[in-house]
Every structure is written in structure tokens, then in C-alpha cells.
Amino acid sequence: MKKYDIEELVEKLEDVDEITSIKIDRRKPSNERILDFLTKVKNPYIFKVNGN
């Protein structure tokens, strides 16, 4: 298992998207909204919500 130092972790956290800044058109069908989200977000498994 790789060990990260604090500077690496902070750098990685800065690359995490803020989900509240991602705009998705709610009028689109659900499958298109999902694809839209996936194309706009860097990593769909981890993101910030209101800075946290």
C-alpha cells in the first residue's frame, strides 16, 4: 500500500470537483443527465459538497 505525505494529499484534494458547481439540465432524460455528469466531473466516486 502506497503511503502519501501531507503535501500529496492536499494536492489530491485540491483536484476534487465541487459538486455544487456542476450544472446538469434537469429537463434531459435520466440517462443523458448521468452521461452529462460523468463528462463534467473528474472523478464520479469522490467530490466535494459545499467545500467538504
PyMOL commands that set and color helices and strands:
alter all, ss='L'
color gray80, all
select helices_A, chain A and resi 6-14+19-21+30-40
alter helices_A, ss='H'
color red, helices_A
deselect
rebuild
show_as cartoon
